[in-house]
Amino acid sequence: MANRDYIVFDFETGSRNPHRTQPTQIAAIALDGRNLAVKGSFNSEIKPILDDEKALEAGLDPIEDGALKVTGKNRKDLAKAPALKSVWNKFTKFVDQYNWKGEPFFAPIPVGYNIIGFDMPIINRLCEQFGQWDKSRSQQKLFSKVYKVDLMDNIFMWTEGDPSVRSISMDSLRERMGLSSENAHDALQDVKDTANIFIKMLKTHRAVYQEIEFEKAFANGRTYVS
């Protein structure tokens, strides 16, 4: 199974609705699917539409001051950032180099924190906008069409029975796992933290898997649900 690389990625955005928000930064780290070594990284700020009326005309949310405060960005610097199309072209080239056969089945697997609910809808929207879109299936064709790893769901499965865990937010995980909160909510730092947690969890999965018997697990007729 470990014949595809992983791309851990994160957007910083100017609002909360993934279907209308404007990205202000994207960062990514490529991990070898076999040994989980870092193979490359990508990071760029993105110039959004800063005029509120023009953003609304384009069907997008205006940039919110609260979002800028969280991400530590300001309008003056964002105005100097490269345009979305330019950044997106560079990002897709970065991702494509880890599809080592250039075929859909070998496309890298996307990884992130809450990517199913937030980052992947943005990916889908941008893929449709800029051409990395499978019209016959109405889905993106940049990453794996089958697999994705949302680390938030993974952490939930590990901790759902622990009453001492009150939150599985990224900030809570940093504190729990001893990661620094410095530069939190910068896309590149968030990607590094997510990658570290992902590698830790995946190594744990691989070790535990070796000790579990799945072969004919229900052959004795005893099941949990009947």
Buried (B, 14 or more C-beta within 10 A) or exposed (E): EEEBBBBBBBBBBBBEEBEBBBBBBBBBBBBEBEEBEEBBBBBBBBBBBBEEEEBEEEEBBBBBEEBBEEBEBEEEEBEEBBEBEEBBBEBBEBBEBBBEEEEEEBBBBBBBBBBBEBBBBBBBBBBBEBEBBEEEEEEBBBBBBEBBBBBBBBBEEEBEEEEEBEEBEBEEBBEBEEBEEEEBBBBBBBBBBBBBBBBEBBEEEEEEEEEEEEEEEEEEEEEEEE
